[in-house]
Amino acid sequence: MLVVLQFPVSDARLFRAECQDRLDVPHWPKPVTEIRPEFVHFFGRAVERRRGADSAWTDEVAFCLARRAVRFDDLAIRRVGPPALGFRPAAAFRRLFSDGRTVVRLEVGLTHNDRFGSLKPLTEASVLQVATELCQLPTRVPVPGAAAEPKPLLRQGKAVAELYRRATSRQSTGSFSASAACQALVCPGRPLLLIDLSDHDAGNVPDPFMPASFITIDSAKARGAKSSFGRLRTRAGVVDTWVLQRGTARRLDLRSLRLCLMRFHAEQESLDIVLQHIQAKRLPDESAFDRTTDLQDHLDRATRLIRRESWAGVSQSAILEAYDAASEVTPSASKSNLQERFDGARLQVMRKVEDYEARRTAIRVVPVTYVEEGGTYVEKNVTVSGQGNIVNVADYMSNVTNTVNQALSQSSAPAEVQELVKTLTKQIEELANKIDPATTQQMGSDVETLSKEIASAKPRRKWYEVSLEGLKEAAEAVGELGKPILQTVKALSPLLLPLV
């Protein structure tokens, strides 16, 4: 069983003339790997793929090692999943890819450490429980000049993007210097979780793998491999999840499918972010005609690539169908108008972008799967749009409030603690319609986690710390509006942490 968590990063600095601090080494997509290999600071040196590039993505012939970029806390003593399963996590790989332009992705692969013996038979619920707890493992991403704080692995996307920006920027007088405009052009995308079940591991796993709310792709469209898509809730957040089984596919075909899913996800996330930059008027750079032309060429290439029918036998349309089938899709009421945002954009490019945005901004009602007490369950649907943004904020916050109240009703925590958590939930609900939906989702997830730990028979200090820190960061990000939440978190922390 191999679990891979991918962190996509969009780097649009090449489209602004002022962003001269971006290094031109390594020479992606084919960095020097022999004698004196090129490297990325804080990540590692460039190495060639042992099995070569996939036929669908011939530019991925090499990557940079990334053991230094994502570090686990005491991984060797961790246990995940049901105790009877005996899963002892080990890092299979950490590697950084780049197309040399805008698409960057970091893969973190985890597997069972065979030195502790073989795994007991897997079940549908145990597979998802292992994946959920791997996403929650404490990790550190270096912060140059400061101490790195531990965070759940799934939440390291922002830190990875910032480390990559620093690592690929020229240093000036010993410090990292870049304009705010250039810094804003390096952004994290949404992570992706991929679970690859080998023949040996999959003995007791249903075939095809179909937990509640997951959708399966026709194996004829995936080189004979079996693949299921859904969304998994962890205590660190909700993550898009693919589960792969070999089926009748060769191992080479299964590898090809895995690479296609990861790269396609990174391409979409990067394009979404570039379009957000255009919407926010950070792009195009009207002072530099050649950069504007480069941006149009990039949009043309990116939309053409994503619209391809297949990659070397893997059906791209089937992948999109699985994504949409896992949601109830309603076309967006708003119509993209690239011309208003990008004066001089070519007509052909405008049409491609508008077709792409029509699908990506569609409103979706999304069921989310979670694991509890050895079974899989589906939450009440959460409505999302575009890059996972919540549209129906009122319904979402109603779900959060109900979850918190139910958890507190089962808690033996002091009344003062319970009242502060209720106050915190109400403050988030009052703020929800005034801030970015993604921030609302982060706050809602954190306060739910907080309430569930309070109700636990053995609360864990680590999850209190993670939830309180997440609430603090989100509240600080919205400025004055977040002050009431900051005050409540400040009052709650000294009361809550000593309880553990």
Summary of the structure (lengths in Angstrom):
residues: 500
radius of gyration: 22.6
end to end distance: 33.8
largest distance: 65.5
contacts: 1650
relative contact order: 0.10
helix: 44%
strand: 23%
